[in-house]
Amino acid sequence: MSARGKERAEEENKEVSSEEEEEKRSVEEDFEEAIREAASSTASRRKPGPSRQQIIPKIPEAVDDFLRNFLRRVGLRQTLNSFEAEWYSSAQKFLTHTLRMGSMGVLFIPDALTHRKLLQSELEIARRETDLLRQDVLVLGDSLVRMQRERDFHRLQYQRVAEDKNRLIEDFKQLKKHLESYKPTLRQLEDKYQVALRQKMLISLEKDRVQNIINPRQNQEISQKMKDRSMKRSHSTDTLSAKSTISIHPKDTEFPVYSRLVNLDQVKFQKWKRPSAFSLSYSIRAHKLPISCIDLHPQKLILATASDDCSWRLWVLQANGEKVGQMVLTGEGHSDWMSGCSFHPDGAKLATTSGDSTVRLWDFSRGCCVLTLPGHTQPTWGCSFHSCGHFLASCSADRTAKLWDLNSQRCRLTLRRHTASVNSVCFLPLSNLLLTCSADKTLAMWDARLGVCTTTFHGHQHPCNHATFSSASSILASCDSRGNINLWDNRNPALALATVDTGPLAANQVAFSPSGKTLAAASSDSLVRVVEVDSGVVSSLEGHSDGVQSVRFDHKGETVMSAGSDGMINVWA
């Protein structure tokens, strides 16, 4: 071949190679653009979530497309068919390897066919996920419909409840207006009830008083006999005027004669309650200020209270058809605090003592004070009725005790022996003996007929606050400001039978049970002490919030009543 032919062949080869290179570039650009579009469409169809980082470190050159185009252009059809058969048979292994690499986060896309396979697999996954989402949407749609129905149901229920509420509010307002219209009538009925209750109480007391009145003829005969005896003893009583003041008045009452001490209670009360068996039954708010003294009605469960608010009150503790703790009567008249109270033996009157130095007698049937007894020069601390009901004894801080005749309304005797304040006075039941205790640490027993001190008891080391008799035996008890309780035999006053220490705070008052086997003491440490007299065993009852000032047993000895500075009455059963 000549040189020109060679040059021409070389130029043709260069042109062919340049055309093949340009075609190759265009194919590569088209392939890259298709890859980008496929990637963008795939990313838009995928679910939102954390994106996986696709790394394409290298895209191999599309040799199969170059060879396929070259063989088609040259016209080698048989060679092209052989190439395609061998190429696609070997490309399956390469496709599987490429997919495995793609699952590991590194994706090689050797050609458009492999990319199409990948897109088809992702399309199948997307379709399956779409089916799952469609099923979830259907389930959620059913749930939404059910919830809407429930919402509508509850909305109807709420509307119904709101209507009921509004209707009830209207009914309540109407009932409230109706109740307001009844209040004046209820107030009037309550006032009528209180008046009827008081009348019933007064009628009952008057009935008891009338039943206890002695036949007038027998009364006159006894009085005449007593006057004759008193005239015979007038000479002997004049010799004792140095110790007591005795004067004769036309209306003076003679003391009854008792041949011996009568103790019917000892036969009547055989049963008794152990101190450990008492427990708080109920409480009554009786006064706002401290209660200084309480006393029990002789026949009924009616309790009298005297308070620092200058008033006394009567409380029903138990009655058929009446409210327990109901106040039935009250009285005011003292100008200073009240210190003591005592029921008349017939239960129709009440005697009170006060810081205004007077003693007052109140008649329940009249509802007022019927007698004021002045005579003490300092506050009076307590009082006690004689069993016959015609005499009243009182004690005072002026170091004296006085005996008042209620018929002549004057002081019959002034008892002077103590050197300090006389803090309590008490008549022995069915006798003419009178017991006093004083801040001079002694007790004195007096013959009320003559005004003579018959016995003196020494043994306390601190001022005595209270003393009392036992109605079932010859034992008496006293307490002092140190909390010591002494038991005495009035037939042998030289030495105390026993001493019970409830200190260190003061014991303010003591009271025997009707059987005489139990003793209750009111202590300033807010406790009520119950003592078994025979063994000396002490039990404490807790219930007051301040010092206990007074204590009493009921008529059967089964209940203890106490009152104190907290203004409360506690009933222990």
DOZA-230138 format. One record per residue (C-alpha): residue in three letters; chain; y, z, x. Coordinates in Angstrom, 1 decimal, padded with zeros to 4 digits. Last residue first. Layout:
REM DOZA-230138
REC     r   c    north       up     east
REC   ALA   A        Y        Z        X
...
END
This chain:
REM DOZA-230138
REC     r   c    north       up     east
REC   ALA   A    004.7    132.7   -069.3
REC   TRP   A    007.9    132.7   -067.4
REC   VAL   A    011.2    132.0   -069.3
REC   ASN   A    014.2    131.2   -067.2
REC   ILE   A    017.7    131.7   -068.5
REC   MET   A    020.3    129.9   -066.4
REC   GLY   A    024.0    130.8   -065.6
REC   ASP   A    023.3    130.3   -061.8
REC   SER   A    024.3    133.9   -061.2
REC   GLY   A    021.2    135.2   -062.9
REC   ALA   A    018.9    135.4   -065.9
REC   SER   A    015.2    136.3   -066.3
REC   MET   A    012.7    136.4   -069.1
REC   VAL   A    009.0    137.4   -068.4
REC   THR   A    006.3    136.6   -071.0
REC   GLU   A    002.9    138.2   -071.8
REC   GLY   A    004.1    141.8   -072.0
REC   LYS   A    003.5    141.9   -075.8
REC   HIS   A    007.1    142.7   -076.8
REC   ASP   A    008.7    140.4   -074.2
REC   PHE   A    009.4    141.5   -070.7
REC   ARG   A    013.0    141.6   -069.3
REC   VAL   A    015.0    140.7   -066.1
REC   SER   A    018.6    140.8   -065.0
REC   GLN   A    020.8    139.7   -062.1
REC   VAL   A    018.8    137.0   -060.3
REC   GLY   A    020.7    135.5   -057.3
REC   ASP   A    021.2    131.8   -057.2
REC   SER   A    019.1    128.6   -057.7
REC   HIS   A    016.6    130.2   -060.0
REC   GLY   A    013.0    128.9   -060.3
REC   GLU   A    010.7    130.8   -058.0
REC   LEU   A    008.5    133.6   -059.2
REC   SER   A    007.2    136.0   -056.5
REC   SER   A    004.0    138.1   -056.7
REC   VAL   A    003.7    141.6   -055.4
REC   VAL   A    000.5    143.7   -055.2
REC   GLY   A    001.4    147.5   -055.4
REC   SER   A   -002.2    148.3   -056.5
REC   ASP   A   -001.5    150.4   -059.7
REC   VAL   A    002.0    149.1   -060.5
REC   GLU   A    001.2    145.4   -060.2
REC   VAL   A    004.6    144.1   -059.1
REC   VAL   A    006.4    140.9   -060.4
REC   ARG   A    009.3    139.8   -058.2
REC   VAL   A    011.8    137.3   -059.6
REC   LEU   A    013.4    135.3   -056.8
REC   SER   A    017.0    134.0   -056.3
REC   ASP   A    017.4    136.1   -053.1
REC   SER   A    019.5    138.6   -055.1
REC   SER   A    016.4    140.0   -056.7
REC   ALA   A    015.5    140.8   -060.3
REC   ALA   A    012.4    143.0   -060.5
REC   ALA   A    009.4    143.0   -062.9
REC   LEU   A    007.0    145.8   -063.1
REC   THR   A    003.4    145.6   -064.5
REC   LYS   A    001.0    148.3   -065.6
REC   GLY   A    003.3    150.0   -068.1
REC   SER   A    001.6    148.4   -071.0
REC   PRO   A    005.0    147.4   -072.6
REC   SER   A    006.0    145.7   -069.3
REC   PHE   A    008.4    147.7   -067.1
REC   ALA   A    011.8    146.4   -066.1
REC   VAL   A    013.8    146.5   -062.8
REC   GLN   A    017.3    145.4   -062.0
REC   ASN   A    019.5    144.3   -059.1
REC   ALA   A    017.1    144.3   -056.1
REC   ALA   A    019.3    143.7   -053.1
REC   LEU   A    018.6    141.4   -050.2
REC   PRO   A    016.3    142.5   -047.3
REC   GLY   A    014.3    143.1   -049.3
REC   THR   A    011.4    143.3   -051.7
REC   ASP   A    009.9    146.5   -050.3
REC   VAL   A    007.7    148.5   -052.7
REC   THR   A    007.7    152.3   -052.5
REC   ALA   A    005.1    154.5   -054.1
REC   LEU   A    004.8    157.9   -055.8
REC   ALA   A    008.2    159.0   -054.8
REC   LEU   A    008.6    162.6   -053.8
REC   ALA   A    010.1    165.8   -055.3
REC   PRO   A    010.3    164.3   -058.8
REC   ASN   A    007.0    165.7   -060.1
REC   ARG   A    006.9    165.5   -063.9
REC   ASN   A    009.2    162.5   -063.9
REC   ASP   A    006.6    160.6   -061.8
REC   TRP   A    008.5    158.2   -059.6
REC   LEU   A    008.1    154.6   -058.4
REC   ASN   A    010.6    153.4   -055.8
REC   ILE   A    011.7    149.8   -055.4
REC   ASN   A    013.4    148.8   -052.1
REC   GLY   A    015.6    145.7   -052.1
REC   ARG   A    018.3    147.0   -049.7
REC   SER   A    020.8    147.4   -052.6
REC   ASP   A    018.5    149.8   -054.5
REC   CYS   A    015.8    149.9   -057.1
REC   SER   A    014.4    152.5   -059.5
REC   ALA   A    011.2    153.0   -061.4
REC   LEU   A    009.9    155.6   -063.9
REC   ILE   A    006.4    156.8   -064.5
REC   SER   A    005.5    159.2   -067.4
REC   SER   A    003.5    156.6   -069.2
REC   ALA   A    003.5    153.9   -071.8
REC   SER   A    007.3    153.4   -072.4
REC   SER   A    007.9    153.2   -068.6
REC   PHE   A    011.4    154.4   -067.9
REC   THR   A    014.3    152.6   -066.1
REC   ALA   A    016.5    152.7   -063.0
REC   HIS   A    019.2    150.3   -061.6
REC   ASN   A    021.4    149.7   -058.7
REC   CYS   A    020.8    152.6   -056.3
REC   PRO   A    022.9    152.8   -053.2
REC   HIS   A    020.8    152.8   -050.0
REC   GLN   A    018.4    155.3   -048.3
REC   HIS   A    016.6    156.1   -051.6
REC   GLY   A    014.5    159.3   -051.8
REC   HIS   A    016.2    161.9   -053.9
REC   PHE   A    015.5    162.3   -057.6
REC   THR   A    017.5    165.0   -059.6
REC   THR   A    016.1    166.7   -062.6
REC   THR   A    017.4    168.7   -065.6
REC   CYS   A    021.0    167.6   -065.5
REC   VAL   A    022.6    169.3   -068.6
REC   GLY   A    024.6    167.5   -071.3
REC   LEU   A    023.2    169.9   -073.9
REC   ARG   A    021.7    167.4   -076.4
REC   ALA   A    021.5    164.6   -073.9
REC   ASP   A    019.2    166.5   -071.6
REC   TRP   A    019.8    164.6   -068.4
REC   MET   A    017.7    163.0   -065.6
REC   ALA   A    019.5    162.1   -062.4
REC   LEU   A    018.8    159.5   -059.8
REC   THR   A    020.3    159.5   -056.3
REC   LYS   A    021.5    157.1   -053.6
REC   ASP   A    025.2    158.0   -054.1
REC   ALA   A    025.6    154.5   -055.6
REC   SER   A    024.2    156.0   -058.8
REC   CYS   A    021.3    156.1   -061.2
REC   THR   A    021.2    157.6   -064.6
REC   LEU   A    018.3    158.7   -066.9
REC   LEU   A    018.7    160.3   -070.4
REC   LEU   A    016.3    162.5   -072.1
REC   ASN   A    016.6    163.1   -075.9
REC   SER   A    013.3    161.5   -076.7
REC   LEU   A    011.7    158.7   -078.7
REC   PRO   A    012.2    156.1   -075.9
REC   LEU   A    013.7    157.5   -072.7
REC   PHE   A    017.4    156.6   -072.8
REC   CYS   A    018.8    154.5   -069.9
REC   VAL   A    022.0    154.5   -067.8
REC   SER   A    022.9    152.3   -064.9
REC   ASN   A    025.4    152.0   -062.0
REC   VAL   A    027.1    155.4   -061.9
REC   SER   A    029.7    154.9   -059.2
REC   ALA   A    029.8    157.7   -056.6
REC   THR   A    029.6    161.5   -056.4
REC   HIS   A    027.2    161.9   -059.3
REC   ARG   A    027.3    165.1   -061.3
REC   ARG   A    029.6    164.5   -064.3
REC   LEU   A    028.2    163.7   -067.7
REC   THR   A    030.9    163.3   -070.4
REC   LEU   A    029.6    164.3   -073.8
REC   ARG   A    030.4    163.7   -077.4
REC   CYS   A    032.7    160.8   -077.0
REC   ARG   A    034.1    159.6   -080.3
REC   GLN   A    033.2    157.3   -083.2
REC   SER   A    032.3    160.1   -085.6
REC   ASN   A    029.3    158.1   -086.7
REC   LEU   A    028.8    156.3   -083.5
REC   ASP   A    028.6    159.4   -081.4
REC   TRP   A    029.2    158.4   -077.8
REC   LEU   A    027.6    159.8   -074.7
REC   LYS   A    029.5    159.2   -071.4
REC   ALA   A    028.3    158.7   -067.9
REC   THR   A    030.7    159.5   -065.0
REC   ARG   A    031.4    158.3   -061.4
REC   ASP   A    034.5    156.3   -062.4
REC   ALA   A    032.4    153.1   -061.8
REC   SER   A    031.0    153.5   -065.2
REC   CYS   A    028.0    154.5   -067.4
REC   SER   A    027.5    154.3   -071.1
REC   ALA   A    025.3    156.2   -073.6
REC   LEU   A    025.2    155.3   -077.3
REC   PHE   A    024.2    157.6   -080.1
REC   HIS   A    023.4    157.1   -083.8
REC   GLY   A    020.6    154.6   -083.3
REC   CYS   A    017.7    157.1   -083.7
REC   SER   A    016.1    155.8   -080.5
REC   HIS   A    019.3    156.4   -078.5
REC   PHE   A    021.1    153.3   -077.5
REC   SER   A    021.8    152.2   -073.8
REC   CYS   A    024.9    151.1   -072.0
REC   GLY   A    025.8    149.4   -068.7
REC   TRP   A    028.3    148.9   -065.9
REC   THR   A    031.7    150.1   -067.2
REC   PRO   A    034.7    149.2   -065.2
REC   GLN   A    037.1    152.1   -064.3
REC   THR   A    038.9    154.8   -066.3
REC   HIS   A    036.3    155.3   -069.0
REC   GLY   A    037.5    156.5   -072.3
REC   PRO   A    037.8    153.5   -074.6
REC   LEU   A    035.2    152.9   -077.3
REC   THR   A    035.9    149.8   -079.4
REC   LEU   A    034.1    149.5   -082.8
REC   VAL   A    033.5    146.8   -085.4
REC   CYS   A    033.6    143.8   -083.1
REC   CYS   A    032.9    140.6   -085.1
REC   GLY   A    030.3    138.5   -086.9
REC   ARG   A    030.3    140.7   -089.9
REC   SER   A    026.5    140.6   -090.3
REC   PHE   A    026.0    140.6   -086.5
REC   ASP   A    028.0    143.8   -086.0
REC   TRP   A    029.4    144.2   -082.5
REC   LEU   A    030.0    147.5   -080.7
REC   ARG   A    032.4    147.5   -077.7
REC   VAL   A    032.5    149.7   -074.6
REC   THR   A    035.7    149.6   -072.6
REC   SER   A    036.6    149.8   -068.9
REC   ASP   A    038.1    146.1   -068.9
REC   GLY   A    035.2    145.2   -066.5
REC   SER   A    032.9    145.1   -069.4
REC   THR   A    030.2    146.8   -071.5
REC   THR   A    028.5    145.5   -074.6
REC   ALA   A    026.8    147.1   -077.6
REC   LEU   A    024.9    144.9   -080.1
REC   LYS   A    024.2    145.4   -083.8
REC   ALA   A    021.7    144.4   -086.4
REC   GLY   A    018.5    144.9   -084.3
REC   ASP   A    017.5    148.2   -086.0
REC   PRO   A    017.3    149.9   -082.5
REC   HIS   A    020.8    148.6   -081.6
REC   PHE   A    020.6    145.9   -078.9
REC   SER   A    022.1    146.5   -075.4
REC   CYS   A    024.5    144.5   -073.3
REC   GLY   A    025.9    144.8   -069.7
REC   SER   A    028.5    143.7   -067.2
REC   MET   A    031.0    141.5   -069.1
REC   TRP   A    034.0    140.0   -067.2
REC   ASP   A    037.5    140.9   -068.4
REC   SER   A    039.5    140.9   -071.6
REC   HIS   A    036.6    141.7   -073.8
REC   GLY   A    036.7    140.1   -077.2
REC   GLU   A    034.3    137.1   -077.5
REC   GLY   A    031.2    136.7   -079.5
REC   THR   A    028.3    134.3   -079.9
REC   LEU   A    025.6    133.6   -082.4
REC   VAL   A    022.6    131.3   -083.0
REC   MET   A    022.2    129.6   -079.6
REC   GLN   A    019.0    127.5   -079.8
REC   GLY   A    016.6    127.8   -076.8
REC   VAL   A    013.6    126.9   -078.8
REC   LYS   A    014.5    124.9   -081.9
REC   GLU   A    013.8    126.6   -085.2
REC   GLY   A    011.0    125.7   -087.6
REC   ASN   A    009.0    128.9   -086.8
REC   ALA   A    010.8    130.9   -084.1
REC   GLN   A    010.6    131.2   -080.3
REC   LEU   A    013.3    131.9   -077.7
REC   VAL   A    016.3    132.1   -080.1
REC   TRP   A    019.4    132.8   -078.1
REC   LEU   A    022.2    135.2   -078.9
REC   ARG   A    025.5    135.0   -076.9
REC   TRP   A    028.0    137.3   -075.2
REC   SER   A    031.4    136.3   -073.9
REC   CYS   A    033.8    137.3   -071.2
REC   ASP   A    033.0    134.2   -069.0
REC   ASP   A    031.3    136.7   -066.5
REC   SER   A    028.3    136.7   -068.8
REC   ALA   A    026.4    138.9   -071.3
REC   THR   A    023.2    137.5   -072.7
REC   ALA   A    021.2    138.5   -075.8
REC   LEU   A    017.7    137.3   -076.3
REC   ILE   A    015.9    136.8   -079.6
REC   LEU   A    012.2    136.9   -079.7
REC   LYS   A    012.2    139.3   -082.7
REC   GLN   A    011.5    143.0   -083.3
REC   PRO   A    013.6    145.1   -080.8
REC   HIS   A    015.8    142.1   -079.8
REC   LEU   A    015.6    141.5   -076.0
REC   ASP   A    018.4    142.3   -073.5
REC   ILE   A    020.1    140.2   -070.8
REC   CYS   A    022.7    141.2   -068.2
REC   SER   A    025.1    139.7   -065.6
REC   ILE   A    024.9    136.0   -066.4
REC   PRO   A    027.0    134.0   -063.9
REC   LEU   A    029.5    131.4   -065.2
REC   LYS   A    028.6    128.1   -067.1
REC   HIS   A    026.5    130.0   -069.6
REC   ALA   A    023.1    129.6   -071.3
REC   ARG   A    021.5    126.6   -069.7
REC   ILE   A    018.0    127.3   -070.8
REC   SER   A    014.8    127.0   -068.8
REC   TYR   A    011.1    126.4   -069.6
REC   SER   A    007.6    127.7   -068.9
REC   LEU   A    007.9    128.9   -065.3
REC   SER   A    004.6    130.4   -064.2
REC   PHE   A    003.0    133.9   -064.6
REC   ALA   A   -000.7    134.5   -063.8
REC   SER   A   -000.1    136.0   -060.3
REC   PRO   A    001.5    139.1   -061.9
REC   ARG   A   -001.7    139.9   -063.9
REC   LYS   A   -001.2    140.0   -067.7
REC   TRP   A   -002.0    143.1   -069.7
REC   LYS   A   -004.3    144.1   -072.6
REC   GLN   A   -004.3    147.6   -074.0
REC   PHE   A   -000.9    147.5   -075.6
REC   LYS   A   -001.0    149.4   -078.8
REC   VAL   A   -002.4    152.7   -077.5
REC   GLN   A    000.1    153.1   -074.7
REC   ASP   A    002.8    151.8   -077.0
REC   LEU   A    002.3    154.8   -079.2
REC   ASN   A    003.8    157.1   -076.5
REC   VAL   A    005.4    160.0   -078.3
REC   LEU   A    006.9    162.6   -076.0
REC   ARG   A    006.6    166.0   -077.6
REC   SER   A    008.3    168.2   -080.2
REC   TYR   A    011.1    165.7   -080.7
REC   VAL   A    014.1    167.0   -082.6
REC   PRO   A    016.7    164.5   -083.7
REC   PHE   A    020.2    165.0   -082.3
REC   GLU   A    022.8    166.0   -084.8
REC   THR   A    025.5    163.6   -085.8
REC   ASP   A    029.2    164.5   -085.6
REC   LYS   A    031.3    163.7   -088.7
REC   PRO   A    032.8    167.2   -088.9
REC   HIS   A    033.6    167.3   -085.2
REC   ILE   A    032.4    169.9   -082.7
REC   SER   A    033.2    169.6   -079.0
REC   ILE   A    031.0    169.4   -075.9
REC   THR   A    032.5    168.6   -072.4
REC   SER   A    029.9    168.9   -069.6
REC   LYS   A    029.4    170.8   -066.4
REC   ALA   A    031.8    173.6   -067.0
REC   SER   A    031.2    173.6   -070.7
REC   LEU   A    027.6    174.9   -070.1
REC   THR   A    028.2    178.4   -071.5
REC   ASP   A    029.4    177.0   -074.8
REC   THR   A    025.9    175.6   -075.5
REC   SER   A    024.4    179.0   -075.8
REC   HIS   A    026.8    180.2   -078.5
REC   SER   A    026.4    177.1   -080.5
REC   ARG   A    022.6    177.4   -080.7
REC   LYS   A    022.4    179.0   -084.1
REC   MET   A    025.0    176.6   -085.4
REC   SER   A    023.0    173.7   -084.1
REC   ARG   A    019.9    174.9   -085.9
REC   ASP   A    021.7    175.0   -089.2
REC   LYS   A    023.2    171.6   -088.6
REC   MET   A    019.8    170.2   -087.7
REC   LYS   A    018.4    171.5   -091.0
REC   GLN   A    021.2    169.9   -092.9
REC   SER   A    020.7    166.6   -091.2
REC   ILE   A    017.0    166.6   -091.9
REC   GLU   A    017.6    167.4   -095.6
REC   GLN   A    020.3    164.7   -095.8
REC   ASN   A    018.1    162.1   -094.2
REC   GLN   A    015.2    163.0   -096.4
REC   ARG   A    017.4    162.5   -099.4
REC   PRO   A    018.8    159.2   -098.1
REC   ASN   A    015.3    157.7   -097.5
REC   ILE   A    015.3    156.3   -094.0
REC   ILE   A    016.7    152.9   -093.3
REC   ASN   A    014.3    150.7   -091.2
REC   GLN   A    013.7    148.2   -094.0
REC   VAL   A    017.4    147.8   -094.5
REC   ARG   A    018.0    146.9   -090.9
REC   ASP   A    015.2    144.4   -090.8
REC   LYS   A    016.6    142.7   -093.9
REC   GLU   A    020.1    142.7   -092.4
REC   LEU   A    018.7    141.0   -089.3
REC   SER   A    016.9    138.4   -091.3
REC   ILE   A    020.0    137.8   -093.4
REC   LEU   A    022.1    137.4   -090.3
REC   MET   A    019.7    134.9   -088.8
REC   LYS   A    019.4    132.9   -092.0
REC   GLN   A    023.2    132.9   -092.2
REC   ARG   A    023.5    131.7   -088.6
REC   LEU   A    021.0    128.9   -089.2
REC   ALA   A    022.8    127.9   -092.4
REC   VAL   A    026.1    127.7   -090.6
REC   GLN   A    024.5    125.7   -087.8
REC   TYR   A    022.9    123.3   -090.2
REC   LYS   A    026.1    122.9   -092.2
REC   ASP   A    027.9    122.0   -088.9
REC   GLU   A    025.2    119.5   -088.0
REC   LEU   A    025.4    118.0   -091.5
REC   GLN   A    029.1    117.6   -091.2
REC   ARG   A    028.7    115.9   -087.8
REC   LEU   A    026.0    113.7   -089.1
REC   THR   A    028.3    112.6   -092.0
REC   PRO   A    031.2    111.9   -089.5
REC   LYS   A    028.8    109.9   -087.3
REC   TYR   A    027.4    107.7   -090.1
REC   SER   A    030.1    105.0   -089.9
REC   GLU   A    029.7    104.8   -086.2
REC   LEU   A    026.0    104.2   -086.7
REC   HIS   A    026.8    101.2   -089.0
REC   LYS   A    029.2    099.8   -086.4
REC   LYS   A    026.4    100.2   -083.8
REC   LEU   A    023.9    098.6   -086.1
REC   GLN   A    026.2    095.6   -086.6
REC   LYS   A    026.8    095.2   -082.8
REC   PHE   A    023.1    095.5   -082.2
REC   ASP   A    022.4    092.8   -084.9
REC   GLU   A    024.9    090.5   -083.2
REC   ILE   A    023.3    091.1   -079.8
REC   LEU   A    019.9    090.6   -081.3
REC   ARG   A    021.0    087.2   -082.7
REC   ASN   A    022.5    086.2   -079.3
REC   LYS   A    019.2    087.2   -077.6
REC   ASP   A    017.1    085.3   -080.1
REC   GLU   A    019.3    082.2   -079.6
REC   ALA   A    018.9    082.6   -075.8
REC   VAL   A    015.2    083.0   -076.2
REC   ARG   A    015.0    079.8   -078.3
REC   GLN   A    017.1    077.9   -075.8
REC   TYR   A    015.0    079.2   -072.9
REC   GLN   A    011.8    078.2   -074.7
REC   LEU   A    013.2    074.7   -075.3
REC   ARG   A    014.2    074.4   -071.6
REC   HIS   A    010.8    075.7   -070.7
REC   PHE   A    009.1    072.9   -072.7
REC   ASP   A    011.5    070.2   -071.3
REC   ARG   A    010.8    071.4   -067.8
REC   GLU   A    007.1    071.4   -068.5
REC   ARG   A    007.3    067.9   -069.7
REC   GLN   A    009.3    066.9   -066.6
REC   MET   A    006.8    068.6   -064.4
REC   ARG   A    004.0    066.6   -066.0
REC   VAL   A    005.9    063.4   -065.6
REC   LEU   A    006.6    064.2   -062.0
REC   SER   A    003.0    065.2   -061.3
REC   ASP   A    001.9    061.8   -062.7
REC   GLY   A    004.4    060.0   -060.6
REC   LEU   A    003.3    062.0   -057.6
REC   VAL   A   -000.3    060.9   -058.2
REC   LEU   A    000.8    057.2   -058.5
REC   VAL   A    003.0    057.5   -055.4
REC   ASP   A    000.1    058.9   -053.5
REC   GLN   A   -002.1    056.0   -054.6
REC   ARG   A    000.6    053.5   -053.6
REC   LEU   A    001.0    055.3   -050.2
REC   LEU   A   -002.7    055.0   -049.6
REC   ASP   A   -002.6    051.3   -050.5
REC   THR   A    000.4    050.8   -048.3
REC   GLU   A   -001.4    052.6   -045.4
REC   ARG   A   -004.3    050.1   -045.9
REC   ARG   A   -001.9    047.2   -045.9
REC   ALA   A   -000.1    048.4   -042.8
REC   ILE   A   -003.4    048.8   -041.0
REC   GLU   A   -004.3    045.3   -042.0
REC   LEU   A   -001.0    044.0   -040.8
REC   GLU   A   -001.4    045.8   -037.5
REC   SER   A   -004.7    044.0   -037.0
REC   GLN   A   -003.1    040.7   -037.9
REC   LEU   A   -000.2    041.2   -035.6
REC   LEU   A   -002.6    042.0   -032.7
REC   LYS   A   -004.6    038.8   -033.4
REC   ARG   A   -001.4    036.8   -033.5
REC   HIS   A   -000.4    038.2   -030.2
REC   THR   A   -003.7    037.2   -028.7
REC   LEU   A   -003.2    033.7   -030.1
REC   ALA   A    000.4    033.5   -028.8
REC   ASP   A   -000.6    034.1   -025.2
REC   PRO   A   -001.2    036.8   -022.5
REC   ILE   A    000.3    039.6   -024.3
REC   PHE   A   -000.3    042.7   -022.2
REC   LEU   A    000.4    046.1   -023.9
REC   VAL   A    000.5    049.3   -022.1
REC   GLY   A    000.5    052.4   -024.4
REC   MET   A   -003.2    053.2   -024.1
REC   SER   A   -004.0    051.4   -027.4
REC   GLY   A   -002.5    048.3   -025.9
REC   MET   A   -004.8    048.4   -022.9
REC   ARG   A   -007.8    048.4   -025.3
REC   LEU   A   -006.3    045.5   -027.2
REC   THR   A   -005.9    043.5   -023.9
REC   HIS   A   -009.5    044.2   -022.9
REC   THR   A   -010.7    043.0   -026.3
REC   LEU   A   -008.6    039.8   -025.9
REC   PHE   A   -009.9    039.2   -022.4
REC   LYS   A   -013.5    039.4   -023.6
REC   GLN   A   -012.6    037.0   -026.4
REC   ALA   A   -010.8    034.6   -024.0
REC   SER   A   -014.0    033.5   -022.2
REC   SER   A   -015.3    031.6   -025.2
REC   TYR   A   -011.9    030.4   -026.1
REC   TRP   A   -011.4    028.8   -022.6
REC   GLU   A   -014.8    027.2   -022.3
REC   ALA   A   -014.5    025.4   -025.7
REC   GLU   A   -010.8    024.5   -025.0
REC   PHE   A   -011.6    023.1   -021.6
REC   SER   A   -014.5    021.0   -022.8
REC   ASN   A   -012.3    019.6   -025.6
REC   LEU   A   -009.5    018.8   -023.2
REC   THR   A   -011.9    017.1   -020.7
REC   GLN   A   -013.1    014.9   -023.6
REC   ARG   A   -009.5    014.0   -024.6
REC   LEU   A   -008.2    013.1   -021.2
REC   GLY   A   -005.2    011.1   -022.5
REC   VAL   A   -002.7    011.9   -019.7
REC   ARG   A   -000.4    013.6   -022.3
REC   ARG   A   -003.2    015.5   -024.0
REC   LEU   A   -004.6    016.7   -020.6
REC   PHE   A   -001.1    017.8   -019.5
REC   ASN   A   -000.4    019.6   -022.8
REC   ARG   A   -003.7    021.5   -022.7
REC   LEU   A   -003.3    022.3   -019.0
REC   PHE   A    000.2    023.7   -019.6
REC   ASP   A   -000.9    025.6   -022.7
REC   ASP   A   -003.9    027.1   -020.9
REC   VAL   A   -001.7    028.2   -017.9
REC   ALA   A    000.6    030.4   -020.1
REC   GLU   A    001.9    032.4   -017.1
REC   PRO   A    001.0    036.1   -017.2
REC   ILE   A    003.5    038.5   -018.9
REC   LYS   A    004.1    041.4   -016.6
REC   PRO   A    005.2    045.1   -016.9
REC   ILE   A    005.3    045.0   -020.7
REC   ILE   A    005.7    048.7   -021.6
REC   GLN   A    005.7    049.6   -025.2
REC   GLN   A    007.0    053.2   -025.8
REC   ARG   A    005.6    054.6   -029.0
REC   SER   A    008.1    055.4   -031.7
REC   PRO   A    008.0    058.8   -033.3
REC   GLY   A    008.0    058.2   -037.0
REC   PRO   A    009.2    055.8   -039.6
REC   LYS   A    006.4    053.7   -041.0
REC   ARG   A    005.9    050.2   -039.5
REC   ARG   A    007.3    047.1   -041.2
REC   SER   A    010.6    047.0   -039.2
REC   ALA   A    008.8    047.5   -035.9
REC   THR   A    006.4    044.6   -036.6
REC   SER   A    009.3    042.3   -037.6
REC   SER   A    011.1    043.1   -034.3
REC   ALA   A    008.0    042.6   -032.2
REC   ALA   A    007.2    039.3   -033.9
REC   GLU   A    010.8    038.1   -033.4
REC   ARG   A    010.8    039.1   -029.7
REC   ILE   A    007.4    037.5   -029.1
REC   ALA   A    008.5    034.3   -030.8
REC   GLU   A    011.6    034.2   -028.5
REC   GLU   A    009.5    034.7   -025.4
REC   PHE   A    007.1    031.9   -026.5
REC   ASP   A    010.0    029.5   -027.1
REC   GLU   A    011.5    030.3   -023.7
REC   GLU   A    008.1    029.8   -022.0
REC   VAL   A    007.6    026.5   -023.8
REC   SER   A    011.1    025.3   -022.8
REC   ARG   A    010.4    026.3   -019.2
REC   LYS   A    007.1    024.4   -019.2
REC   GLU   A    008.7    021.4   -020.7
REC   GLU   A    011.3    021.5   -017.9
REC   GLU   A    008.6    022.0   -015.3
REC   GLU   A    006.6    019.1   -016.7
REC   GLU   A    009.6    016.9   -016.7
REC   SER   A    010.4    017.8   -013.1
REC   SER   A    006.7    017.1   -012.1
REC   VAL   A    006.7    013.8   -013.8
REC   GLU   A    010.0    012.8   -012.2
REC   LYS   A    008.7    013.9   -008.8
REC   ASN   A    005.5    011.9   -009.3
REC   GLU   A    007.4    008.8   -010.3
REC   GLU   A    009.6    009.2   -007.2
REC   GLU   A    006.5    009.6   -005.0
REC   ALA   A    004.9    006.5   -006.6
REC   ARG   A    008.1    004.5   -006.0
REC   GLU   A    008.3    005.7   -002.3
REC   LYS   A    004.6    004.7   -001.8
REC   GLY   A    005.1    001.4   -003.4
REC   ARG   A    008.1    000.7   -001.2
REC   ALA   A    006.2    001.7    001.9
REC   SER   A    003.5   -000.9    001.2
REC   MET   A    000.0    000.0    000.0
END
